[in-house]
Amino acid sequence: MPIQIGSKPESHFGDPIGLLTDCHRRIERFLGVLAVVAEQARGGALDEEQRRALDTALRYFREAAPKHTADEEETLFPRMRRMESDQMRAVLARVDALEQDHKRADQAHAEVDGLGTKWLRSGTLPEADAERLRALLAGLRSLYAAHIEVEEGEVFPAAARCLRAGERKTAGEEMAARRGFATR
């Protein structure tokens, strides 16, 4: 068994709440990459490392991050909505706002992707576009910080307490299928 120093090992589909939390770390990491590249290069020519980092982070938000949103909106939140408890009703009031955050983030990511793709294609980004990109990324970082705090501080713990083992297993299987993996 490998030795893990520092962060915890990645979760697996048998632990869907842990997997969602791991996704948050990737979101934060890739958003940080975008912000660093945007701040360092400021729309100028990208060196090879910056180009690769920008391309990888844009691809993450284009391809992988939507699966995380679907994990929450199609797998976790519906299960929580079916639970009948005062504790869950209080948490569900927060879920509606989280889904609105997802919509705002999707719109901002679409614009970030357009600007980033333009930058990769043309080699530089006009000053106004570079400024817009930095503003979008700052807004996303703020949105995600508050969003993740609510999910990890309230929603995920409530789900972990209330979801039965069979529901967690089915949720993990849905998440695996969304990524093209079989869990059986």
Buried (B, 14 or more C-beta within 10 A) or exposed (E): EEEEEEEEEEBEBBBBBBBBBBBBEBBBEBBEBBBBBBEEBBBBEBEEEBBEBBBEBBBBBBEBBBBBBBBBBBBBBEBBEEBEEEEBEEBBEBBEEBEEBBEEBEEBBEEBBEBBBBBBEEEBBEEEBBBBBBEBBEBBBEBBEEBBEBBBEBBBEBBEEBBEEEBBBBBBBBBBEBEEEEBE
